[in-house]
Amino acid sequence: LYLRLHLRLVCDCSGRILILSKMGLENLARVVSPRTMARKVCYSHLGNYASHIRLQRHGLLGKKLGLAGDEKIFVLFGFAFPVKGYEYAIDALDDLVNRQGRKDIRLVIVSGETGKGSFPGGGQGGTYIGWLKQLAAEGKLEPYILFTGYLANDDPLLEEIFADTFCFVFPYLDRNFPSGAISTTLATGKPVLVSDIRCFQEYEGLLNFKEQDAGALAERMKELMTNPALVARAAEITRHNAKKFDMQNIFATHLELYRELAAG
């Protein structure tokens, strides 16, 4: 009740309300009247973060991660929290490696260690990354799943991982806010594979799979590995979203809104 009253007060006191996500529009529409939505509320895409990660090779994937150079590298990138659903990517890899016999695939998890308080059972010393490593060990997947820990944007290993990534995977669980990690990876022009949840509907046409369905994710990964035409289409979709939601375009949208308000 307090939040509803608070949002209504903010709306009443505002000349214009700029919402940066479609989910935000949905949430606000539950509280304020259709008339207020039409008169005051406007939407703009959040925009893609300016990525300063260079795509270049330093010969580190073999030295530091033991990669031979002919593997298809799927990457999980960003802060690791349970809402990211990384366990579904591990289950998908289990399917591909242990059931379907694929040996030419690697899953690289570029994520720092999460705090113990952020994971159920954390008070007993567990962490989300620790649990993911346990899952990898239980599935005898340790040669196929590589944990790098946190890597800074200018780390040569991160630059090489981004250069050699075959596909970025975002198996997130549904949530009420956009993803910052995907807006960074779009700058690479590499294929992106996402769960079919609202936060990825901010973008256009991304390849997706059913949320919390490791089997569906495995099929999508296999499809990409065996269909060069699909890889090319996925890369084109990435480039389209990177260009359309480039921050310079978003700035222009915001300036027009400010000019409109100032003129009024």
Secondary structure, 3 states (H helix, E strand, C coil): CHHHHHHHHHHHHCCCEEECCHHHHHHHHCCCCHHHHHHHEEECCCCCCCCCCCCCCCCHHHHHHCCCCCCEEEEEECCCCHHHCHHHHHHHHHHHHHHCCCCCEEEEEECCCCCHHHCCCHHHCCCHHHHHHHHHHHCCCCCCEEECCCCCCCCHHHHHHHHHCCEEEECCCCCCCCCHHHHHHHHHCCCEEEECCHHHCCCCCCEEECCCCHHHHHHHHHHHHHCHHHHHHHHHHHHHHHHHCCHHHHHHHHHHHHHHHHHC
